[in-house]
Structures are given as structure tokens and as C-alpha cells.
Amino acid sequence: MDAVVIVLYVALVVLIIAGMWKAFEKAGQPGWAVLIPFYNVYILTKMAGKPGWWLLLFLVPFVNFVIAIILSVEIARRFGKGTGFGVCLAIFGAVCWPILGFGSAKWQGGGAA
């Protein structure tokens, strides 16, 4: 039973990473950036058109949750999605990143891309 749970967990993590990788590439960013802690958040701030120092706001408890929603909504908007999808991206990234990465959403500009 434990082996099945581990395999399912690893498969979910790989799906999330692959979805983010493809979404980063659609936005003109290096896909491998997803794998580097802190640098991936820096790239997310650039994709959202926010200053890089917003990375520091992720270190502040409770503020990080608000900043994550703001960045996610802005990234969703730049992919042609609405605010609801952006909030979903912040809360249920395991579902929404693969949708952005493998779906038909196209980067519509803005940010660093």
C-alpha cells in the first residue's frame, strides 16, 4: 500500500513540474528554472510583471499567501485566463499548472517574456 502512495505522489509531482516547465517555456522563460528554489519564484515575479524584490515578500508569513494570489492572477491574465483561474492557480496549482502548460493557453505578452 505504501509503495502505491509513493508512486502516485511522485507521478503527481512530475506532472506539476512538467506543467510548470511548459508554461514557463510558453512565457519565454527557461523551463529548467522551475527546478531551482527561489529562482523559480523570481521568474514568476518577472512573468507577472512585478519587480524581482517581491521574492522577499514570500519570506513573510501570511503576506506570502496574498502575494502568491496576486502573482497567480496576473500570470493567468497574461495567459488569457480570468481571475478565477488565477486564484485556482494559487490554491490548486497541481491542477492548473498542467492546464496552462499542456493546454491551448498562449502567452499574450507582458512581464519579462
Secondary structure, DSSP 8 states (H G I E B T S, - for coil): -HHHHHHHHHHHHHHHHHHHHHHHHHTTS-GGGGGSTTHHHHHHHHHTT--GGGGGGGGSTTHHHHHHHHHHHHHHHHTT--HHHHHHHHH-HHHHHHHHHHSS------TT-
